[in-house]
């Protein structure tokens, strides 16, 4: 499965506008650099898994809304999972990402 970063950027921007937030407010909430959100929303830069996680938390959603366009705002379970991933370092997030890919590809 190939990710469409232009579409991901559009989804992030759409969610930000739904909440009535400025890019700078989201950058502060997500603890990412000044103007970084702008380049993500325009698909000039490809965000890491960690940044996607931070943006999801800052925008009160889950990463799957950006990655595969699903919305589960009311489902606390998804937010709990996202929150549990927040303290992971880059190597741990990469491992989680591989595990998720494995689980979705397996016929369990």
N, C-alpha and C positions, 0 to 999 in steps of 0.2 A: 504494500500500500504506500503510495507516494503522497506526501503532504503538500497541499497547495498553500503556500505561505501568504499569497495575496488574499486568499479567502480567510485564512486565520486572522490576518491583520484586520480585515473587514469585520469579522465577528467580534474581535476585541473592541474595535472602535464603536460598533453598534451597542455592545453591552455598556461601554463607558457612557455613551450618550443616553441610554435608557436610564442610567442612574444620575444623569445630569452632572457628570464630573468633567473637569478639565483634565487635559493630559498631565499637567504638572501635579494635580491632586493625586492622580493614580500613580504617578512616578514616586511620589512621596510615600503613599500607602504601601507600595510594593518594594520600596527601598531599591529603586533602580535609578540609573543616571539621568541627568537632565537631557531632554530631547530624545532619549532612547525609545520611548513609547511611540513617538512620531515615526521613527524609522522602522519600527516593528509594524505599525499600522499600515505603512506604505510598502511593506515587504522589501525594504532596502536592506534590512538586517534580519537574520534568522535567529530567533530567540532560543536559548537553551531550555532544557526541561525545567530547570530551576526557575528561570524567569517566567515560563508559562504558569508554573505553580504559584509563584508570587502574584502574578497578574490575576489569576483566578481567585485567590483569596482577597486581593484588593478590590476586585469587582464582584465579590459575594456570589461566586459561582464555582463551578468545577472545571478542570482543564478540558474535559470532553466537550464542553460547549464550544470551545474554540477549535479543538482539533477535529471533531466529527459532527459538530452542530447538534448536540443534544442539550437539552435544558432540564435541569433538575433542581431549580432554586429552592423548592420546598423540601427536598429530601435531605434531612440532616445527616444521614449516613454518608452521603457523598462528601459533604463538607468535612465531616470527621476524618474521613480518609485523606482528603486533601490537607487538612491541618496536621495530620500525623506525618506527612511527608515533608513538611516545611523545614524541620531542623536537619534534614539529611544533607550531607555534603554531595558534591558533584559525582563522585564515584558511587555512592550509595544510590543516588537518583538514577544513574545509568543502569545499575543492577535492577532496580525496581522497574525501569522501563523495559528491560529485556524480559523480565518475568511477566509483565503484563502482555507483552507481545506474544510470549510463549503460550500463556493461558488463553488468549483470544484465538490463537491458531489451532490449539488442541481441541479435539472433539471429546469433551468430557461428559 
